[in-house]
């Protein structure tokens, strides 16, 4: 889910994406403490978008690592 008024998360580097999530989390806590429910909803929408992108990247990286390390049983079984 991408919000048209927010920066496209796929164009951000990992570090910038994590910083956005951290910044929005702080802003959410401030808005929640002030009783700003409507602002909290908007912030949560943005947070969800950035978290989804980060999760997608982490899954992709994990799949890449698994593919590189999964050599199967061919090397373990020696038939002479």
BAFI-3210 file (N, C-alpha, C; in Angstrom, 3 decimals, decimal comma, padded with zeros to 6 digits):
// residues 80
n [1|2|3|4|5|6|7|8|9|10|11|12|13|14|15|16|17|18|19|20|21|22|23|24|25|26|27|28|29|30|31|32|33|34|35|36|37|38|39|40|41|42|43|44|45|46|47|48|49|50|51|52|53|54|55|56|57|58|59|60|61|62|63|64|65|66|67|68|69|70|71|72|73|74|75|76|77|78|79|80]
n.u [000,849|000,821|001,184|000,139|001,171|003,472|006,981|008,296|008,917|010,471|012,530|014,255|017,265|018,355|019,200|018,110|015,428|015,034|015,564|013,406|011,294|011,923|011,766|009,054|007,857|008,548|007,169|004,582|004,274|004,393|002,120|000,149|000,386|-000,518|-003,126|-004,035|-005,787|-006,521|-004,221|-002,548|-003,589|-002,934|-000,164|000,273|-000,515|001,507|003,696|003,106|003,389|006,162|007,231|006,314|007,785|010,400|010,208|009,730|012,177|013,874|012,916|013,553|016,360|016,897|015,953|017,788|020,176|019,573|019,335|021,953|023,319|022,064|022,826|021,880|021,679|023,570|026,383|026,767|026,194|027,919|028,342|029,865]
n.v [-001,160|002,016|005,382|008,238|010,761|010,412|009,621|007,297|004,165|002,168|003,395|004,228|003,827|001,111|002,021|004,615|003,975|002,573|004,686|006,373|004,819|004,750|007,508|008,061|006,398|007,644|010,045|009,072|008,185|010,636|011,927|010,165|010,435|013,010|012,759|012,820|011,342|011,199|012,064|010,048|007,868|008,554|008,559|005,887|004,670|005,472|004,345|001,613|001,260|001,742|-000,231|-002,564|-002,489|-002,741|-005,270|-006,799|-006,498|-007,737|-010,378|-011,013|-010,824|-012,901|-015,136|-015,103|-015,679|-018,242|-019,652|-019,519|-021,004|-023,455|-026,408|-028,852|-032,460|-033,691|-033,461|-034,700|-037,393|-040,150|-042,339|-045,221]
n.w [000,000|-001,061|-000,281|-001,941|-001,323|000,052|000,203|-002,112|-000,882|-002,019|-003,292|-001,397|000,507|002,632|005,182|005,280|005,131|007,535|009,280|008,687|009,652|012,374|012,994|012,387|014,261|016,650|016,276|016,227|018,866|020,220|019,159|020,060|022,829|023,093|022,498|019,889|017,829|015,091|013,763|014,562|013,140|010,485|010,657|011,317|008,943|007,184|008,524|008,303|005,553|005,148|006,818|005,573|003,200|004,224|005,378|003,081|001,768|003,619|003,571|000,929|000,999|002,805|001,373|-000,713|000,643|001,596|-000,802|-001,684|000,241|000,314|-000,769|-001,161|-000,820|-002,345|-002,078|000,320|000,146|-000,776|-003,244|-004,053]
ca.u [000,000|001,643|000,456|000,620|001,836|004,699|008,111|008,247|009,888|011,366|013,646|015,098|018,253|017,943|019,441|017,122|014,138|015,007|015,469|012,021|010,466|012,235|011,231|007,598|007,484|008,642|006,067|003,350|004,213|004,073|000,716|-000,692|000,417|-001,274|-004,525|-004,324|-006,146|-006,520|-002,821|-002,010|-004,010|-002,135|001,209|000,261|-000,584|002,860|004,544|002,813|003,970|007,613|007,527|006,094|008,934|011,536|009,951|009,922|013,623|014,478|012,555|014,335|017,737|016,925|015,827|019,062|021,146|019,192|019,679|023,410|023,819|021,378|023,481|021,228|022,373|024,480|027,754|026,812|026,026|028,984|028,031|031,005]
ca.v [000,000|003,215|006,637|009,101|011,968|010,042|009,197|005,892|003,469|001,313|004,213|004,552|002,843|000,431|002,884|005,697|003,359|002,332|005,997|006,837|004,049|005,235|008,865|007,991|005,774|008,709|010,978|008,402|008,232|012,016|012,181|009,353|011,051|014,262|012,445|013,165|010,079|011,291|012,121|008,697|007,018|008,916|008,108|004,426|004,319|005,639|003,351|000,312|001,248|001,603|-001,539|-003,576|-002,441|-003,301|-006,704|-007,377|-006,543|-008,734|-011,690|-011,205|-011,096|-014,223|-016,110|-015,116|-016,391|-019,650|-020,230|-019,644|-021,997|-024,737|-027,179|-030,143|-033,599|-034,275|-033,509|-035,504|-038,805|-040,633|-043,699|-045,806]
ca.w [000,000|-001,153|-000,118|-003,030|-000,840|000,745|-000,618|-002,493|-000,042|-002,809|-003,753|-000,249|000,934|003,858|006,331|005,239|005,422|008,976|009,931|008,516|010,573|013,719|013,114|012,440|015,536|017,658|016,036|016,632|020,336|020,605|018,815|020,946|024,160|023,042|022,213|018,496|017,192|013,632|013,354|014,783|012,023|009,318|010,901|011,225|007,523|006,648|009,173|007,701|004,215|005,258|007,420|004,541|002,296|004,947|005,497|001,749|001,529|004,499|003,013|-000,291|001,403|003,408|000,292|-001,427|001,486|001,621|-002,104|-001,778|001,184|000,122|-001,830|-001,235|-000,230|-003,326|-001,571|001,531|-000,177|-001,643|-003,709|-004,794]
c.u [000,905|000,751|001,004|001,372|003,150|005,756|008,013|009,317|010,852|012,584|014,615|016,122|017,792|018,082|018,406|015,730|013,989|014,895|014,059|011,110|010,675|011,625|009,705|007,109|007,528|007,477|004,725|003,188|003,852|002,598|-000,216|-000,749|-000,382|-002,752|-004,963|-004,599|-006,072|-005,086|-002,181|-002,375|-003,194|-000,691|001,288|000,203|000,806|003,808|004,348|003,454|005,479|008,003|007,334|007,285|010,163|011,399|010,181|011,403|014,298|014,156|013,383|015,791|017,870|016,830|017,117|020,113|020,845|019,568|021,177|023,939|023,190|021,982|022,857|022,069|023,391|025,893|027,871|026,769|027,104|028,696|029,192|030,690]
c.v [001,236|004,443|007,614|010,348|011,682|009,584|007,692|005,120|002,583|002,077|004,575|003,448|002,258|001,324|004,013|005,169|003,097|003,642|006,572|006,136|004,528|006,616|008,863|007,347|006,801|009,687|010,375|008,464|009,625|012,307|011,401|009,955|012,340|014,015|012,805|011,896|010,108|011,340|010,751|007,773|007,295|008,417|006,588|003,943|004,407|004,595|001,971|000,194|001,017|000,256|-002,674|-003,630|-003,063|-004,813|-007,415|-007,512|-007,620|-010,147|-012,005|-011,537|-012,489|-015,317|-016,223|-015,898|-017,883|-020,325|-020,439|-020,769|-023,367|-025,468|-028,558|-031,226|-034,220|-034,419|-034,404|-037,001|-039,210|-042,080|-044,184|-047,189]
c.w [000,000|-001,074|-001,156|-002,559|-000,128|-000,252|-000,888|-001,719|-000,836|-003,320|-002,628|-000,003|002,257|005,082|006,399|005,580|006,925|009,753|009,832|009,510|012,006|013,956|013,230|013,728|016,659|017,516|016,438|018,149|020,836|020,351|019,730|022,347|024,218|022,732|020,809|017,679|015,678|013,092|013,515|013,632|010,763|009,463|010,790|009,780|006,891|007,232|008,547|006,317|004,277|005,857|006,421|003,582|002,960|005,082|004,162|001,429|002,370|004,023|001,782|000,037|002,002|002,350|-000,504|-000,654|001,496|000,304|-002,245|-000,903|000,994|-001,074|-001,976|-000,581|-001,169|-002,806|-000,345|001,246|-001,185|-001,999|-004,538|-005,264]
res [x|x|x|x|x|x|x|x|x|x|x|x|x|x|x|x|x|x|x|x|x|x|x|x|x|x|x|x|x|x|x|x|x|x|x|x|x|x|x|x|x|x|x|x|x|x|x|x|x|x|x|x|x|x|x|x|x|x|x|x|x|x|x|x|x|x|x|x|x|x|x|x|x|x|x|x|x|x|x|x]
***
